[in-house]
């Protein structure tokens, strides 16, 4: 009787176990699973740090957009322009409604971060 492709006999399985092939595969899979879990944990922690809270958000629009677009996006989303940054495509906005982030994205923002992260970007005239 012919065995299907990829099927191992009991003798072949025993030989693989004796030379450690099966154990090495299991160890490799375990390391991948642990690595994946650590990556997910890191993402969750990072997301907790960068999500806007305390009513301030760092709003980023396309770097190729006109200089006034970021203030237009903030106004269209119903927020208040709070501070300029060193970069024309970023500004700090103040908001009160929790749906402000969704409205910013629909108005044209490409990235919204916690406003506390903006301290490195705020221009000297605004400090």
Secondary structure, DSSP 8 states (H G I E B T S, - for coil): ----TT---HHHHHHHHHHTHHHHHHHHHHHHHHHHHHHHHHHHHHHHHHS-BTTEEEEE--TTS-TTHHHHHHHHTT-EEEEEBSSTTEEEEE--STTHHHHHHHHT-SEEEEGGGGGGTB-GGG-
